[in-house]
Amino acid sequence: MTAPPTSNEHATATPPDFERLEALLPRYELAGPRYTSYPTVPVWREDFGPDDFASALGRATAPPDAGLAMYVHIPFCNELCHYCACNRVITRNEALPVRYLETIEREVAAVQGHLPDGMRIGELHLGGGTPTHLDPGQLESLISGLDRAFGRTDDAELSIEVDPRVTTEAHIDTLRRCGFRRISLGVQDFDPKVQKAVHRIQPPEQVTALTNYARSQGFESVNFDLIYGLPHQDVKGFDATLDHVFELAPDRVALYSYAHVTWIAKQQRGFERMDLPSGDEKLRIMLHAMRRFVANDYVHIGMDHFAKRDDTLGIAAARGELRRNFMGYTTRAPGDLVALGPSAISMVGGCFAQSLRGLDEWKNAIAEHGLATFRGHTLSEDDERRAWVIEAIMCGGAVRATQYREQFGRDFKTDFASELAATTGFVEDELLDVADDGSLAVTPTGSMLLRNLAMCFDAYLPAQHQAEKPMFSKTI
């Protein structure tokens, strides 16, 4: 649907001006999307159903060498982490995963029946929830079923999110045997006081043991997820967490801002009585962490993501080959994404499609229709042009007017005159350079504010900001 964006090499190679960021960021702390899609989910319509999704699957394309991207949502968790706003099912009932796998098998068959022949998996990601809530045998059964239905490209990339508290060496052995080489560990914070507040007790020794074992078994890339802005956090405490992180030297790090979205995650309401850090302290934690990542030779690839320079994500950022989809940043070539499981979101055939969120609702819909789509969106020509611009900003921090003309046969400066005018503040704050033809290049300091810049090109956002209920988390 879109051409690869061109990178702003200066922004990825040069560290931000942290003192300037500290002065500017409070002005840019707005609610806004993360732009894993455009248009964003609140725009989608509930009159888009299984038949529409089936038609979109029939239009799927995948470059033969790249294959199809696939995401599988496994919603189960043993316990509720109180910061979490993901779609999850808290259970220790062993029957639920069994029924889930039976339903996934039906969903895979239905999806395969609608896709064009010859579609193979080039990228597979298991997320949740907690994918390793499934036991090793169940994981292997799930992956074998996908292999039978679709097969893989020769260089297929398989990755998984895991909770170190429930992931065993047997899980790692199974994943290694099935071809997984990338693993993401939910770490969040090593401070026991913070862990107790968010109901996720996870000693550093647990993370260390799992990280070391995964690497010993041939996992080539280890990612840590960290969160700043949680109860009881301060710079000193988070600095100690970072000490542990650098000892383990993950290849990638996602430094997420805690999203206080109590209208989605009601259990977060208790945090308002439990010492959430002030806005200023939260900002100091983030900037301190960014300084330390840069000092330890990580590349800031955009927003809240860092990678070692020799990691494929760091290399792709330098080459202008980053892509972005519902699985986040990726190095894979552009193509369609098909997602399975409750709440899963596909991006295929010029459409977005989301399945029902509830486990029973999803299971019943699959039994009745084969697909569980309850809402979606078909992109208009204007959507496609704006999606191209927003992805170029989010992945490369740059928009080239010449590339836009090559892609759409139109003049970028003319099409987006009012949007370019809205970027004046970014230019004045030395976060953005704008050329005579309208081409954009984010400065190293502006690379932290890609979401804010992308918001200037979102045609739906002004109306969304007028809604009675909030829709998005803060950008900082």
URDAVEN-V274343 format. One line per field, one symbol per residue. phi: phi as a letter, one per 20 degrees, with the letter a starting at -180 (. if undefined). Layout:
phi->???
This chain:
phi->.cegfeedgffeedffefffggfeggfdecfafelfbbffgfffdeeecgfffgffgfefcbggedmeecccedeebfceefefdffbceacffffgffgfffgfffgfffgfefffnfdedbccdcalcgefffgfffffffffffffcmcffdgddbbecdgfcedffgfgffffeofccbddfdmaefgffgffembebfgfffffffffgffenfebdddedcdofgmfbffffffgfgfgffelgfccddefgeedffddfffffffdcmfffgfffffffffffgffffemeeeeqlddcbffefgffffffemdfcbbfenfbefffrecdccofmfddcblmcdbcegeffffffffffednccfcaabefeffgfffffffffffecmbcdfffffffcmceffffcffffffegffffemdbdcefengdbffgffffdffffggfdefefgfffeffdfdceffd
